[in-house]
Amino acid sequence: MQEYPLVTVVCPVYNEEKFIVGCVESILKQDYPHNRLEVFFVDGMSNDRTRELLSPYIRQYSFIHLLDNPKRTAPCAMNVGIKASNGEVIVRMDAHAEYVYNYVSVLVKYLYELGADNVGAVCNTRPRRTGNVALAISEVLCNKWGVGNAVFRLGVDSVQEVDTVPFGCWNKKVFGQYGYFDERLTRNQDIELNKRILRGGGTIYLVPGTHSTYYARSTYRELAKNNYANGKWNLLTVRYTRQFNSLSLRHFVPLLFCLSIVLPLLAAFVCPPLIIVAGLSLLFYLSVIGGECVRLSSKKHLNFFCLLLAFVVLHFSYGLGSLVGIFERLK
């Protein structure tokens, strides 16, 4: 690779007054030369103090810019930033996260060394607030029983070829080859793009040596709302793209679990003994998750009941969202 290719950082934002300063400061601390960076905050017309908080940085640093995103969704914001970019490399950063000092330099280094289409790093999950519930939720969101085999949440010690990464780093020519973000997808747009790259013969890697920190939702209500939408958008993603493999199997495990309970319960109206099947499914689930909660509460001194409820809320809200997506599709 040439010594320092020009990098464009694209950061979709909307009403991010609680997080925007931390995000900007972490970008300013990057060890990548600032004269080889341009940073676009693409705003979905925020009505809080996001723009006000960005203004001093835009005035002080010539490489930081604010772009408008009247369509307000993340894929539209990414496309606005990519099309306005001058960089040879595009890096996505989200405002709800902060990035260690070498984040950009490590990703760009591996992008060229591996000849990859996309590279990313581990995303550590931290609570936004203190308290037993917030700590339990953040732990569940980086646990294999909570998020499946999403390696970018679990950690790596060496380069791994994967199916998706958070906050990707692409050579700009990738978008000319595989297309831009699908603007129909309010959620899953990054996963869908990565699946498109893989279907086209491209490569995606998760690399060690750097990381981002994502601040997770800290109440059960917030967790349920977010994962209900995630589950629903899994079905909508398949519907819009007409590609079942736009996602991975792990995205449908909560749906299968919910069906293992809901279908026997419905069938029990005709054949009452089938209610036993639903009970066994629930009992098996609680025994497995309960065992993991015992381990976590003992090892990390977390509240057992908060952990158990976090797992249940995560899985049921996600699965329920997918069920609703199915019914809406049938209608």
Kinemage of the C-alpha trace (Angstrom):
@kinemage 1
@onewidth
@group {chain A} dominant
@subgroup {mainchain}
@vectorlist {calphas} color= white
{ca met a 1} P 0.000 0.000 0.000
{ca gln a 2} L 1.077 3.583 -0.430
{ca glu a 3} L 2.278 5.105 2.841
{ca tyr a 4} L -0.928 6.849 3.948
{ca pro a 5} L -3.907 6.600 1.595
{ca leu a 6} L -6.552 9.260 2.059
{ca val a 7} L -9.227 7.882 4.391
{ca thr a 8} L -12.816 9.088 4.578
{ca val a 9} L -14.593 8.407 7.865
{ca val a 10} L -18.382 8.362 7.503
{ca cys a 11} L -20.396 8.656 10.714
{ca pro a 12} L -24.223 8.540 10.490
{ca val a 13} L -25.800 10.609 13.284
{ca tyr a 14} L -29.278 11.491 14.481
{ca asn a 15} L -30.028 13.011 17.893
{ca glu a 16} L -26.712 11.889 19.371
{ca glu a 17} L -26.119 14.657 21.906
{ca lys a 18} L -25.302 12.132 24.657
{ca phe a 19} L -22.562 10.407 22.657
{ca ile a 20} L -21.304 12.720 19.919
{ca val a 21} L -18.543 14.431 21.898
{ca gly a 22} L -16.999 11.128 23.012
{ca cys a 23} L -17.117 9.859 19.443
{ca val a 24} L -15.476 13.002 17.997
{ca glu a 25} L -12.781 13.036 20.654
{ca ser a 26} L -11.889 9.411 19.950
{ca ile a 27} L -11.574 10.244 16.242
{ca leu a 28} L -9.309 13.195 17.021
{ca lys a 29} L -7.056 10.904 19.077
{ca gln a 30} L -6.440 8.574 16.106
{ca asp a 31} L -2.764 8.143 15.288
{ca tyr a 32} L -3.512 8.208 11.561
{ca pro a 33} L -2.198 11.514 10.100
{ca his a 34} L -4.972 14.084 10.238
{ca asn a 35} L -3.883 15.547 6.911
{ca arg a 36} L -4.773 12.175 5.350
{ca leu a 37} L -8.221 12.068 6.943
{ca glu a 38} L -11.576 13.556 6.067
{ca val a 39} L -14.465 13.005 8.460
{ca phe a 40} L -18.108 13.328 7.446
{ca phe a 41} L -20.792 13.448 10.110
{ca val a 42} L -23.927 12.780 8.085
{ca asp a 43} L -26.850 14.062 10.115
{ca gly a 44} L -30.477 12.938 9.760
{ca met a 45} L -31.676 16.466 10.596
{ca ser a 46} L -31.236 16.136 14.375
{ca asn a 47} L -33.543 18.185 16.580
{ca asp a 48} L -31.433 17.947 19.745
{ca arg a 49} L -27.995 19.526 20.401
{ca thr a 50} L -26.032 17.240 18.057
{ca arg a 51} L -25.308 19.942 15.482
{ca glu a 52} L -24.538 22.506 18.161
{ca leu a 53} L -21.995 20.200 19.777
{ca leu a 54} L -20.373 19.431 16.416
{ca ser a 55} L -20.021 23.093 15.410
{ca pro a 56} L -16.859 23.931 17.433
{ca tyr a 57} L -15.059 20.895 16.004
{ca ile a 58} L -16.040 21.795 12.433
{ca arg a 59} L -14.729 25.344 12.922
{ca gln a 60} L -11.463 24.189 14.483
{ca tyr a 61} L -10.606 21.211 12.278
{ca ser a 62} L -10.697 21.613 8.512
{ca phe a 63} L -10.992 17.865 7.900
{ca ile a 64} L -14.294 17.548 9.841
{ca his a 65} L -17.486 18.238 7.878
{ca leu a 66} L -21.244 18.077 8.429
{ca leu a 67} L -23.493 16.703 5.683
{ca asp a 68} L -27.292 16.528 5.631
{ca asn a 69} L -29.236 13.299 5.377
{ca pro a 70} L -32.888 14.271 4.816
{ca lys a 71} L -33.890 10.586 4.456
{ca arg a 72} L -32.652 10.060 8.036
{ca thr a 73} L -31.701 6.366 7.872
{ca ala a 74} L -28.210 4.910 8.350
{ca pro a 75} L -27.840 3.374 4.852
{ca cys a 76} L -28.818 6.687 3.263
{ca ala a 77} L -26.283 8.468 5.472
{ca met a 78} L -23.542 6.042 4.430
{ca asn a 79} L -24.331 6.502 0.758
{ca val a 80} L -24.322 10.296 1.105
{ca gly a 81} L -20.901 10.144 2.756
{ca ile a 82} L -19.410 7.631 0.308
{ca lys a 83} L -20.556 9.599 -2.742
{ca ala a 84} L -19.161 12.847 -1.302
{ca ser a 85} L -15.859 11.252 -0.276
{ca asn a 86} L -12.440 11.928 -1.740
{ca gly a 87} L -10.757 9.081 0.107
{ca glu a 88} L -9.416 5.850 -1.340
{ca val a 89} L -10.590 4.082 1.821
{ca ile a 90} L -13.979 4.379 3.553
{ca val a 91} L -14.287 3.709 7.287
{ca arg a 92} L -17.655 3.627 9.010
{ca met a 93} L -17.888 4.865 12.582
{ca asp a 94} L -21.099 5.126 14.599
{ca ala a 95} L -21.764 7.793 17.188
{ca his a 96} L -22.809 5.317 19.891
{ca ala a 97} L -19.247 4.014 20.016
{ca glu a 98} L -15.726 5.180 20.752
{ca tyr a 99} L -12.555 3.982 19.028
{ca val a 100} L -9.112 3.178 20.384
{ca tyr a 101} L -6.285 5.441 19.147
{ca asn a 102} L -4.975 3.051 16.447
{ca tyr a 103} L -8.358 1.997 15.070
{ca val a 104} L -8.053 3.598 11.631
{ca ser a 105} L -4.359 2.830 11.132
{ca val a 106} L -4.716 -0.872 12.012
{ca leu a 107} L -7.756 -1.376 9.757
{ca val a 108} L -6.143 0.381 6.805
{ca lys a 109} L -2.930 -1.618 7.280
{ca tyr a 110} L -4.789 -4.951 7.205
{ca leu a 111} L -7.067 -3.863 4.361
{ca tyr a 112} L -4.060 -3.562 2.054
{ca glu a 113} L -1.962 -6.397 3.492
{ca leu a 114} L -4.812 -8.902 3.139
{ca gly a 115} L -6.094 -7.548 -0.159
{ca ala a 116} L -9.510 -7.627 1.522
{ca asp a 117} L -12.794 -6.088 0.457
{ca asn a 118} L -13.729 -5.241 4.035
{ca val a 119} L -11.995 -5.482 7.410
{ca gly a 120} L -13.210 -4.757 10.920
{ca ala a 121} L -12.227 -5.197 14.542
{ca val a 122} L -13.767 -6.471 17.747
{ca cys a 123} L -16.536 -4.337 19.211
{ca asn a 124} L -16.488 -4.419 23.012
{ca thr a 125} L -19.837 -3.835 24.711
{ca arg a 126} L -20.001 -1.592 27.780
{ca pro a 127} L -22.993 -0.339 29.807
{ca arg a 128} L -24.172 3.226 29.333
{ca arg a 129} L -25.042 3.432 33.023
{ca thr a 130} L -24.105 1.773 36.294
{ca gly a 131} L -26.259 -0.727 38.152
{ca asn a 132} L -27.012 -4.451 38.133
{ca val a 133} L -29.401 -4.329 35.172
{ca ala a 134} L -27.072 -2.320 32.926
{ca leu a 135} L -24.097 -4.568 33.769
{ca ala a 136} L -26.146 -7.690 33.093
{ca ile a 137} L -27.385 -6.445 29.714
{ca ser a 138} L -23.902 -5.490 28.520
{ca glu a 139} L -22.587 -8.912 29.586
{ca val a 140} L -25.370 -10.769 27.766
{ca leu a 141} L -24.701 -8.781 24.576
{ca cys a 142} L -21.149 -10.110 24.389
{ca asn a 143} L -21.944 -13.667 25.445
{ca lys a 144} L -22.154 -16.569 22.980
{ca trp a 145} L -25.497 -17.636 24.458
{ca gly a 146} L -26.786 -14.125 23.858
{ca val a 147} L -25.435 -13.267 20.405
{ca gly a 148} L -24.485 -16.666 18.986
{ca asn a 149} L -21.306 -16.980 16.932
{ca ala a 150} L -20.921 -13.275 16.186
{ca val a 151} L -17.137 -13.366 16.517
{ca phe a 152} L -16.761 -9.576 16.479
{ca arg a 153} L -18.560 -9.471 19.863
{ca leu a 154} L -16.609 -12.371 21.367
{ca gly a 155} L -13.009 -11.407 20.484
{ca val a 156} L -10.118 -12.731 18.373
{ca asp a 157} L -6.369 -13.188 18.797
{ca ser a 158} L -5.551 -13.585 15.106
{ca val a 159} L -6.917 -12.641 11.691
{ca gln a 160} L -10.135 -14.514 10.895
{ca glu a 161} L -12.209 -14.637 7.738
{ca val a 162} L -15.815 -13.881 8.749
{ca asp a 163} L -19.247 -13.168 7.283
{ca thr a 164} L -19.618 -9.653 8.694
{ca val a 165} L -17.872 -7.024 10.827
{ca pro a 166} L -19.070 -3.913 12.649
{ca phe a 167} L -18.042 -0.450 11.428
{ca gly a 168} L -16.338 -1.689 8.278
{ca cys a 169} L -13.267 -0.451 6.430
{ca trp a 170} L -13.521 -0.747 2.637
{ca asn a 171} L -11.511 0.237 -0.387
{ca lys a 172} L -13.828 2.722 -2.099
{ca lys a 173} L -13.799 0.744 -5.341
{ca val a 174} L -15.746 -2.015 -3.527
{ca phe a 175} L -18.903 0.086 -3.791
{ca gly a 176} L -18.480 0.390 -7.534
{ca gln a 177} L -18.051 -3.376 -7.778
{ca tyr a 178} L -20.728 -4.637 -5.366
{ca gly a 179} L -23.057 -1.648 -5.030
{ca tyr a 180} L -23.883 0.796 -2.263
{ca phe a 181} L -25.857 0.269 0.946
{ca asp a 182} L -29.446 -0.859 0.361
{ca glu a 183} L -31.500 2.177 1.355
{ca arg a 184} L -34.633 0.080 1.892
{ca leu a 185} L -33.067 -1.485 4.988
{ca thr a 186} L -33.432 0.527 8.167
{ca arg a 187} L -31.580 -2.318 9.918
{ca asn a 188} L -29.148 -5.000 8.720
{ca gln a 189} L -27.792 -2.847 5.912
{ca asp a 190} L -24.174 -3.587 6.849
{ca ile a 191} L -24.771 -7.341 7.116
{ca glu a 192} L -26.616 -7.384 3.787
{ca leu a 193} L -23.786 -5.529 2.035
{ca asn a 194} L -21.230 -7.928 3.472
{ca lys a 195} L -23.258 -10.932 2.304
{ca arg a 196} L -23.410 -9.365 -1.157
{ca ile a 197} L -19.632 -9.008 -1.140
{ca leu a 198} L -19.205 -12.659 -0.169
{ca arg a 199} L -21.634 -13.862 -2.840
{ca gly a 200} L -19.570 -11.918 -5.376
{ca gly a 201} L -16.381 -13.715 -4.310
{ca gly a 202} L -15.035 -10.996 -2.015
{ca thr a 203} L -13.331 -11.424 1.348
{ca ile a 204} L -14.066 -9.989 4.815
{ca tyr a 205} L -11.723 -10.247 7.789
{ca leu a 206} L -11.884 -9.577 11.498
{ca val a 207} L -8.479 -8.409 12.675
{ca pro a 208} L -6.746 -8.131 16.078
{ca gly a 209} L -4.769 -5.244 17.512
{ca thr a 210} L -7.508 -2.660 17.884
{ca his a 211} L -11.155 -2.370 18.907
{ca ser a 212} L -14.161 -0.149 19.322
{ca thr a 213} L -16.359 0.241 22.403
{ca tyr a 214} L -20.127 0.243 21.972
{ca tyr a 215} L -22.360 1.599 24.730
{ca ala a 216} L -25.268 -0.784 25.101
{ca arg a 217} L -28.829 -0.008 26.095
{ca ser a 218} L -29.176 -0.184 29.849
{ca thr a 219} L -32.831 -0.993 30.596
{ca tyr a 220} L -34.937 -4.022 29.750
{ca arg a 221} L -37.402 -1.766 27.942
{ca glu a 222} L -34.669 -0.353 25.678
{ca leu a 223} L -33.242 -3.832 25.111
{ca ala a 224} L -36.665 -5.242 24.172
{ca lys a 225} L -37.510 -2.359 21.845
{ca asn a 226} L -34.203 -2.568 19.980
{ca asn a 227} L -34.192 -6.338 19.577
{ca tyr a 228} L -37.853 -6.531 18.613
{ca ala a 229} L -36.974 -4.202 15.718
{ca asn a 230} L -33.881 -6.267 14.894
{ca gly a 231} L -35.921 -9.462 14.746
{ca lys a 232} L -38.610 -7.880 12.603
{ca trp a 233} L -36.080 -6.450 10.187
{ca asn a 234} L -34.550 -9.884 9.663
{ca leu a 235} L -37.717 -10.913 7.849
{ca leu a 236} L -38.014 -7.580 6.057
{ca thr a 237} L -34.417 -7.900 4.870
{ca val a 238} L -35.153 -11.285 3.311
{ca arg a 239} L -38.332 -9.878 1.787
{ca tyr a 240} L -36.670 -6.848 0.189
{ca thr a 241} L -33.536 -8.600 -1.011
{ca arg a 242} L -35.234 -11.896 -1.929
{ca gln a 243} L -32.106 -13.557 -0.579
{ca phe a 244} L -32.434 -15.765 2.497
{ca asn a 245} L -28.648 -15.744 2.785
{ca ser a 246} L -28.643 -11.955 3.164
{ca leu a 247} L -28.360 -12.914 6.839
{ca ser a 248} L -26.804 -15.790 8.821
{ca leu a 249} L -28.453 -18.684 10.628
{ca arg a 250} L -27.792 -17.099 14.030
{ca his a 251} L -30.204 -14.288 13.150
{ca phe a 252} L -33.086 -16.781 13.039
{ca val a 253} L -32.334 -18.886 16.138
{ca pro a 254} L -34.581 -16.764 18.432
{ca leu a 255} L -37.410 -17.169 15.899
{ca leu a 256} L -36.996 -20.949 15.901
{ca phe a 257} L -37.004 -20.955 19.694
{ca cys a 258} L -40.199 -18.887 19.876
{ca leu a 259} L -41.847 -21.154 17.298
{ca ser a 260} L -40.934 -24.189 19.400
{ca ile a 261} L -43.128 -22.730 22.133
{ca val a 262} L -45.843 -20.881 20.202
{ca leu a 263} L -46.721 -23.613 17.685
{ca pro a 264} L -47.235 -26.389 20.282
{ca leu a 265} L -49.321 -23.998 22.399
{ca leu a 266} L -51.573 -23.222 19.435
{ca ala a 267} L -51.757 -26.879 18.444
{ca ala a 268} L -52.699 -27.765 22.031
{ca phe a 269} L -56.176 -26.318 21.406
{ca val a 270} L -56.696 -29.282 19.079
{ca cys a 271} L -54.402 -31.797 20.766
{ca pro a 272} L -53.914 -30.809 24.462
{ca pro a 273} L -50.927 -33.127 25.127
{ca leu a 274} L -48.829 -30.971 22.766
{ca ile a 275} L -48.616 -28.386 25.521
{ca ile a 276} L -45.950 -30.680 26.992
{ca val a 277} L -43.726 -29.966 23.970
{ca ala a 278} L -43.894 -26.219 24.674
{ca gly a 279} L -43.142 -26.860 28.341
{ca leu a 280} L -40.131 -29.036 27.547
{ca ser a 281} L -38.763 -26.450 25.127
{ca leu a 282} L -39.067 -23.720 27.750
{ca leu a 283} L -37.587 -25.954 30.453
{ca phe a 284} L -34.599 -26.853 28.275
{ca tyr a 285} L -34.036 -23.171 27.476
{ca leu a 286} L -34.186 -22.099 31.112
{ca ser a 287} L -31.839 -24.902 32.197
{ca val a 288} L -29.194 -23.947 29.624
{ca ile a 289} L -29.478 -20.189 30.179
{ca gly a 290} L -29.778 -20.645 33.932
{ca gly a 291} L -26.548 -22.623 33.976
{ca glu a 292} L -24.766 -19.843 32.082
{ca cys a 293} L -26.172 -17.253 34.500
{ca val a 294} L -24.824 -19.254 37.452
{ca arg a 295} L -21.391 -19.319 35.818
{ca leu a 296} L -21.402 -15.587 35.022
{ca ser a 297} L -22.738 -14.516 38.396
{ca ser a 298} L -20.054 -16.554 40.137
{ca lys a 299} L -17.159 -15.586 37.882
{ca lys a 300} L -17.977 -11.900 37.327
{ca his a 301} L -20.007 -11.144 40.463
{ca leu a 302} L -23.123 -10.173 38.529
{ca asn a 303} L -26.717 -10.496 39.701
{ca phe a 304} L -28.130 -13.898 38.683
{ca phe a 305} L -31.725 -12.739 38.252
{ca cys a 306} L -30.730 -9.639 36.259
{ca leu a 307} L -28.690 -11.850 33.933
{ca leu a 308} L -31.510 -14.350 33.493
{ca leu a 309} L -34.048 -11.648 32.713
{ca ala a 310} L -31.633 -9.995 30.265
{ca phe a 311} L -31.258 -13.264 28.327
{ca val a 312} L -35.032 -13.833 28.319
{ca val a 313} L -35.855 -10.279 27.189
{ca leu a 314} L -33.184 -10.406 24.461
{ca his a 315} L -34.282 -13.735 23.003
{ca phe a 316} L -38.051 -13.360 23.306
{ca ser a 317} L -38.198 -9.784 21.982
{ca tyr a 318} L -35.958 -10.738 19.037
{ca gly a 319} L -37.974 -13.864 18.277
{ca leu a 320} L -41.291 -12.019 18.687
{ca gly a 321} L -40.138 -9.378 16.229
{ca ser a 322} L -39.391 -12.086 13.667
{ca leu a 323} L -42.810 -13.696 14.283
{ca val a 324} L -44.536 -10.377 13.686
{ca gly a 325} L -42.477 -9.984 10.521
{ca ile a 326} L -43.782 -13.357 9.297
{ca phe a 327} L -47.419 -12.467 10.014
{ca glu a 328} L -47.081 -9.100 8.283
{ca arg a 329} L -45.510 -10.814 5.301
{ca leu a 330} L -48.373 -13.333 5.155
{ca lys a 331} L -50.929 -10.528 5.264
